[in-house]
Amino acid sequence: MPAPIEVHYWPTPNGKKITIALEEIGLPYTVHLVNIGAGDQFKPEFLAIAPNNRMPAIVDPEGPDGAPIAIFESGAILQYLARKTGTFCGPTERDRIAVDQWLMWQMGGVGPMAGQAHHFLHYAPAMDPPHELPYAKDRYRREVGRLYGVLDRQLAKTRYAAGDFLSIADFAIWPWATGWERQEQTLDDKPHFKRWLEELAARPAFVKGAAVGADVASNAANDRKAQEILFKR
């Protein structure tokens, strides 16, 4: 049995990517909660492994050559776990290229755009004073819709994001995509996207990985202190 991987985590879409991956891969792990609303991401011990003060991060006691390694950035963590185990990265080199493409698509597109949609649709209007910015709301709502349209067209051709095989690209996209209602999107014109969401939601590893930390999740829209830490520091 390999030594458990330490996961520094809070129940956000980026955090859930990693717990879902570890559940699917079957690697043991322990969770170290990083309460981002309380400022835990700025503590020196966390910055020592995640200098960008963002979670998730992992520490693998059995890294390359058997030596411990700390890794930050969710996409890099997913790639590391796939390489470490030789799983969920595609069976051929062409498949691996496709996985990398869709993983980078999530990292550079869906994550940032959906994150901004969440901010301007929900958090900014709840701040003191409220920030109601119609242009920002429309901008990010439209861009998220465009991206989900791209994915829907891909899923018309393939079962999963990068092909007919489950991969780390799916682990990365799904936790963000499940927030489609909060992002003020519709599935009416995205049947393949809807099918993919539902199929992954039925996988036990996705259910278990996504549920980690559900009992400590908080809503920054109602927490002034968290807003100061998350949005003004």
Secondary structure by P-SEA (a helix, b strand, c coil): cccbbbbbccccaaaaaaaaaaaaacccbbbbbbccccccccccccccccccccccbbbbccccccbbbbbccaaaaaaaaaaaccccccccaaaaaaaaaaaaaaaacaaaaaaaaaaaaccccccccccccaaaaaaaaaaaaaaaaaaaaaaacccccccccccaaaaacaaaaaacccccccccccaaaaaaaaaaaacaaaaaaaaccccccccccccaaaaaacccc
